[in-house]
Amino acid sequence: MLERYFFRPSTVDRIRANVAGAYIEHYVDWMRSQGYADRNVLRRVPLLCKFGDFASQRGACDGESALGHVEEFAEHWQAIHRKACQSAEALHKIGNEARTPVRQMLDLALRGSVLPHRQRKGFPFEADAPGFVAYLRDERGLKEVTVAQYAHYLSDFSKFLKRNKSESLTTFSPALLAAFIVERCPGLSHASRRDLCGSLRVFLRYCHREGLIDDDLSAAVEMPRTYRLADVPRSITWDEVRRLLACVDRRAVVGRRDYAMLLLLVTYGLRANEVAHLTLDDIDWKRERLSIPLRKAGHWSAYPLASVVGEAIIDYLKNGRPETTDRHVFFRVVAPHSQIGSAAVSSAVAKYLHRAGVQVHRPGSHTLRHTCVQRLVDAEFDLKTVGDYVGHRSPQSTEIYTKVALTALREVAMGNGEAL
């Protein structure tokens, strides 16, 4: 494969003679299969050769020992290009440009696959409370997405402690916890504040149970007061949905993919992660049925496959989806061609809402989910049917959509109020 990018035999020989030559050639094959542009391959191979020489000079004799020199090499690369950087962000980008291909190459060589960068990050307080992750998974039975939420909020707490030079668990105090809550909560939604305080309380109770801290400080973190049915659903009108879909350029690959995702969200009220994890095995073309397994409530749902949704998916499968053995339906458009994430699904919805000029609080995938539910409620389906359709855990989750008659209120707001 190297001969495809480097025409001089001496150049190919020099790459293969490098300490990391076999790793580099394997990585080039992978980049080719993942759809990387030729210019990216040509830019990365010389850098990887430099890393091979760098690690070898420091005593690395194989991939495992070379892993310990990745960060050192990134700093070395930043030092070389420091003068050309006009800002700290540019310098950080230079470090990532050196770090990312090296990590990918070593992951591919040692583990047979390239891991997303977020999977390399350790869980906050892993050294001080090593059993906390197992406690969340085994004792509390939490799903990985919820464990990741704990990691997110505890990471914020860990950064706060580092700034205040109080990294040890023994330095925890009610005053310190209060200072963190006061600093972090402004700007968060009510739900995010609740999740932040809840995650912190669970962590503090665990630390006290395990004897890592002397006092149970969980009571020092007061849960914010929230009220059921306090919010108005973030739904949009069906005319706005049409404007949203009309903004998608289906001539492009990304447009075909996004159009199919938007239809799935607004037709079935799916969550972003349910769209992201949809596989080819979940679509029964013969019986025209769509299955959504492992929903948030722990069950699965089956829907009739609407013709407009099926046609959009077929258009993407034929004219946009990369050739791969992975059974997931939706993939990234740019290399590497990996499964799309739930955040990307939500970001796509927000992009088209903005493009269509639709103003909505916190735009995202749940906007279309709320729109689907609100349309069913307005059509006078009973709450049990609506909740089962969108996969609600309990009827209480559906009650918020009955709190207000949005269509009627819009008519009152636009009129003079005489009829009322």
C-alpha positions in Angstrom: 0.0 0.0 0.0 2.9 2.4 0.6 3.7 2.3 -3.2 0.3 3.9 -3.8 1.4 7.1 -2.0 5.2 7.2 -2.5 6.5 6.7 -6.0 10.2 6.5 -5.2 11.3 3.0 -4.2 14.0 4.6 -1.9 11.3 6.4 0.0 9.3 3.2 0.5 12.4 1.4 1.6 13.3 4.1 4.1 9.8 4.0 5.7 9.9 0.2 6.0 13.4 0.4 7.5 12.1 2.6 10.2 11.8 1.1 13.7 8.0 1.5 13.4 7.9 0.6 9.7 5.6 -2.4 10.1 3.2 -0.4 12.3 3.2 2.5 9.8 2.4 0.3 6.8 -0.5 -1.4 8.7 -1.7 2.1 9.7 -1.6 3.3 6.1 -3.7 0.3 5.1 -6.2 1.2 7.8 -6.4 4.9 6.7 -7.0 3.8 3.1 -9.9 1.6 4.2 -11.4 4.4 6.4 -11.5 6.9 3.5 -8.7 9.3 4.6 -7.6 11.7 1.9 -4.3 11.1 0.2 -2.9 14.4 1.6 -3.6 13.3 5.1 -1.7 10.0 4.6 1.2 11.9 3.0 1.3 14.3 6.0 1.1 11.7 8.7 3.6 9.1 7.5 6.7 11.3 7.9 5.6 12.3 11.4 5.2 8.7 12.3 8.7 7.9 11.1 10.0 10.8 13.3 8.1 9.2 16.3 9.7 5.9 15.5 13.2 7.4 15.7 12.2 9.5 18.7 10.9 6.5 20.7 13.8 4.3 19.7 16.4 6.8 20.9 14.7 6.7 24.3 14.9 3.0 24.6 11.6 1.8 23.2 11.9 -1.6 21.6 8.2 -2.4 20.8 4.8 -0.8 20.6 4.0 -1.2 24.3 7.2 0.5 25.4 6.6 3.2 22.8 3.3 4.2 24.4 5.1 5.8 27.3 6.7 8.3 24.9 3.6 9.6 23.1 3.1 12.7 25.3 6.8 13.4 25.4 6.9 13.3 21.6 3.8 15.7 21.4 5.7 18.2 23.6 8.8 17.8 21.4 6.7 18.5 18.3 5.2 21.5 20.0 8.6 22.9 20.8 9.7 22.5 17.2 6.7 24.5 15.9 6.3 26.9 18.8 7.5 29.9 16.9 4.9 29.5 14.2 2.0 29.4 16.8 0.3 32.7 17.4 -1.8 31.5 20.3 -2.2 28.8 23.0 -5.0 27.2 21.0 -2.7 26.9 17.9 0.0 25.3 20.0 -2.5 22.8 21.5 -3.6 21.9 17.9 0.0 21.2 16.9 0.3 18.8 19.9 -2.9 17.0 18.8 -1.7 16.7 15.3 1.3 14.8 16.6 -0.5 12.9 19.3 -3.5 11.6 17.4 -1.9 9.6 14.5 0.7 8.1 16.9 -2.0 6.9 19.2 -4.1 5.6 16.4 -1.1 3.7 14.9 -0.2 2.1 18.3 -3.8 1.2 19.1 -4.2 -0.5 15.7 -1.0 -2.4 16.1 -1.5 -3.5 19.7 -5.2 -3.9 20.0 -6.4 -4.4 16.5 -8.7 -1.4 16.5 -8.5 2.4 16.9 -10.1 3.6 20.1 -11.9 7.0 20.4 -9.8 9.4 22.5 -12.5 9.7 25.1 -12.1 6.1 26.0 -8.5 6.6 27.1 -9.4 9.1 29.8 -9.4 7.7 33.3 -12.3 8.0 35.6 -12.0 11.0 38.0 -10.7 10.0 41.4 -9.8 6.6 40.1 -6.6 6.5 42.2 -8.3 7.7 45.4 -11.5 5.7 45.1 -10.7 2.8 42.8 -13.9 0.8 43.4 -16.4 3.6 42.6 -16.9 2.7 38.9 -17.5 -1.0 39.8 -19.9 0.2 42.5 -21.9 2.2 40.0 -22.0 -0.6 37.5 -22.5 -3.6 39.7 -24.2 -2.4 42.9 -26.3 0.4 41.4 -26.7 -1.3 38.0 -26.2 1.9 36.0 -25.8 1.8 32.3 -22.6 3.1 30.6 -24.2 6.3 29.5 -25.1 7.1 33.2 -21.6 6.1 34.3 -20.2 8.6 31.7 -22.5 11.3 33.2 -20.9 10.7 36.6 -17.5 10.9 35.1 -18.4 14.3 33.5 -19.6 15.9 36.7 -16.9 14.5 38.9 -14.3 15.6 36.3 -15.5 19.2 36.8 -15.2 18.7 40.6 -11.7 17.3 40.2 -10.6 20.3 38.1 -12.1 22.6 40.7 -10.0 20.9 43.4 -6.8 21.2 41.4 -7.3 24.9 40.9 -7.8 25.3 44.6 -4.9 22.9 45.4 -7.2 20.5 47.4 -6.8 17.3 45.4 -6.8 14.9 48.4 -10.1 13.4 49.7 -9.1 14.4 53.2 -9.4 18.1 52.3 -13.1 17.8 51.5 -15.3 20.1 53.6 -18.8 21.6 53.4 -17.3 25.0 52.6 -15.3 23.5 49.7 -18.3 21.7 48.3 -20.5 24.8 48.6 -17.9 26.8 46.7 -17.9 24.3 43.9 -21.7 24.2 43.6 -21.8 28.0 43.6 -19.2 28.2 40.9 -20.5 25.4 38.7 -24.3 25.7 38.8 -24.8 29.1 37.1 -25.5 28.5 33.4 -26.7 24.9 34.0 -30.3 23.8 33.4 -32.4 22.6 36.3 -31.9 19.0 35.3 -28.1 19.5 35.0 -28.0 21.0 38.4 -29.9 18.1 39.8 -27.6 15.6 38.1 -24.5 17.4 39.3 -25.6 17.5 42.9 -26.9 13.9 42.7 -23.6 12.6 41.3 -21.6 14.4 44.0 -23.8 13.1 46.8 -23.5 9.5 45.6 -19.7 9.8 45.4 -19.4 11.3 48.9 -21.6 8.6 50.4 -19.5 5.9 48.8 -16.3 7.5 50.1 -17.7 7.6 53.6 -18.9 4.0 53.4 -15.5 2.8 52.3 -13.7 4.8 55.0 -12.0 7.1 52.5 -13.4 10.2 54.4 -14.3 10.4 58.0 -17.7 12.2 57.8 -20.6 11.7 55.5 -20.5 15.0 53.6 -23.4 14.1 51.2 -25.8 16.1 53.4 -23.7 19.2 52.7 -24.7 19.1 49.1 -28.4 20.1 49.0 -30.4 18.9 46.0 -32.0 21.7 44.1 -35.7 22.0 44.3 -37.4 20.9 41.1 -41.1 20.6 40.3 -42.8 18.1 38.0 -44.6 19.7 35.0 -42.7 22.9 35.5 -41.4 23.2 32.0 -43.2 23.6 28.6 -42.3 20.9 26.0 -39.8 22.1 23.4 -41.9 21.2 20.5 -42.3 23.0 17.2 -45.3 23.2 14.7 -45.7 20.8 11.8 -45.1 23.7 9.4 -41.8 24.3 11.1 -41.0 20.6 10.7 -41.6 21.0 6.9 -39.3 24.0 6.8 -36.7 22.1 8.7 -36.7 19.1 6.3 -36.7 21.5 3.3 -33.4 22.9 4.4 -31.6 19.6 4.0 -29.6 19.3 0.8 -30.1 15.7 -0.1 -27.7 15.9 -3.1 -24.8 15.6 -0.7 -23.9 12.5 1.4 -24.3 14.3 4.7 -27.7 15.6 3.6 -29.0 12.1 2.7 -27.8 10.8 6.1 -29.2 13.7 8.1 -32.6 13.6 6.2 -33.1 10.0 7.2 -32.1 10.7 10.8 -34.5 13.7 11.0 -37.4 11.6 9.7 -36.7 8.9 12.3 -36.6 11.4 15.1 -39.8 13.2 14.2 -41.8 10.2 13.0 -41.2 7.8 15.9 -40.0 10.2 18.6 -36.7 8.4 19.0 -33.9 9.5 21.2 -30.6 10.5 19.7 -28.7 7.5 21.0 -31.5 5.2 19.6 -30.9 6.6 16.1 -27.1 6.4 16.5 -27.2 2.8 17.6 -29.7 1.7 14.9 -28.4 -1.3 12.9 -29.3 -3.0 9.6 -30.6 -5.9 11.6 -33.2 -3.6 13.2 -34.9 -3.0 9.9 -37.1 -5.8 8.5 -37.6 -4.8 4.9 -39.8 -7.8 4.1 -42.3 -7.1 6.8 -41.8 -3.3 6.7 -41.0 -3.1 10.4 -38.5 -1.1 12.4 -37.3 -2.4 15.8 -35.7 -0.3 18.5 -34.1 -2.6 21.1 -32.7 -1.8 24.5 -34.6 1.5 25.1 -34.1 3.7 28.1 -36.9 2.0 30.0 -35.3 -1.4 29.5 -37.7 -2.7 26.8 -37.9 -2.7 23.0 -40.4 -1.2 20.5 -41.5 -2.3 17.1 -43.0 0.2 14.5 -44.4 -0.1 11.1 -41.8 1.3 8.7 -43.2 4.4 7.1 -42.6 4.5 3.3 -41.1 8.0 3.5 -38.7 6.9 6.2 -37.8 3.7 4.4 -37.1 5.6 1.1 -34.8 8.0 2.9 -32.8 5.2 4.6 -32.5 3.3 1.3 -31.3 6.5 -0.5 -28.6 6.9 2.2 -27.6 3.2 2.1 -27.2 3.2 -1.7 -25.7 6.6 -2.2 -24.0 7.7 1.1 -23.2 5.0 3.6 -19.5 3.9 3.4 -18.7 0.3 2.5 -18.0 -1.5 5.8 -18.7 -4.7 7.7 -20.1 -2.7 10.6 -23.8 -3.3 10.9 -24.7 0.2 12.2 -26.8 2.3 9.8 -25.4 5.8 10.2 -21.7 6.7 10.0 -19.5 9.8 10.1 -19.0 11.4 6.7 -15.4 12.3 7.2 -12.6 9.8 8.0 -12.4 7.6 10.0 -15.8 6.1 9.0 -16.9 5.1 12.4 -20.4 4.9 13.9 -22.0 8.3 14.4 -22.5 9.3 18.0 -25.6 10.6 19.8 -24.1 14.1 20.2 -23.6 14.3 16.4 -27.3 13.4 15.9 -28.4 16.2 18.2 -26.0 18.7 16.7 -27.3 17.9 13.2 -30.9 18.8 14.4 -29.7 22.0 16.0 -27.9 23.0 12.8 -31.0 22.5 10.6 -33.2 24.3 13.1 -30.9 27.3 13.0 -30.8 27.1 9.2 -34.6 27.0 9.0 -34.9 30.0 11.3 -36.8 28.0 13.9 -36.3 29.5 17.3 -36.5 27.0 20.2 -35.0 26.8 23.7 -32.1 24.3 23.8 -32.5 23.0 20.2 -31.5 19.4 19.6 -32.8 15.9 18.9 -35.3 16.1 21.8 -37.0 19.0 20.0 -38.2 16.6 17.4 -39.1 14.0 20.0 -41.2 16.5 21.8 -42.8 17.5 18.5 -43.8 13.9 17.8 -45.3 13.4 21.3 -47.2 16.7 21.2 -48.7 15.9 17.8 -50.0 12.6 19.1 -51.4 14.3 22.2 -53.1 16.9 20.0 -54.6 14.1 18.0 -56.2 12.9 21.3 -54.4 9.6 21.7 -54.6 8.4 25.3 -51.4 8.9 27.4 -50.7 5.2 27.7 -50.6 4.8 23.9 -48.5 7.9 23.5 -46.1 6.8 26.2 -45.7 3.3 24.8 -45.1 4.7 21.3 -42.2 6.9 22.3 -40.8 4.5 25.0 -41.6 6.4 28.2 -40.9 4.6 31.4 -44.1 5.7 33.1 -47.3 7.7 32.2 -46.0 10.6 34.4 -43.4 11.3 31.7 -46.1 12.0 29.2 -48.3 14.2 31.4 -46.3 17.3 30.7 -47.7 17.4 27.2 -51.2 17.7 28.5 -50.4 20.7 30.7 -51.0 23.3 28.0 -52.8 23.3 24.7 -50.0 24.9 22.6 -52.0 25.4 19.4 -54.9 27.0 21.2 -52.6 29.3 23.2 -50.8 30.4 20.0 -54.2 31.4 18.5 -55.0 33.4 21.6 -51.6 35.1 21.6 -51.9 36.0 18.0 -55.5 37.3 18.3 -57.1 40.1 20.3 -58.5 37.9 23.0 -62.2 38.8 22.4 -63.2 35.3 21.6 -61.7 34.0 24.8 
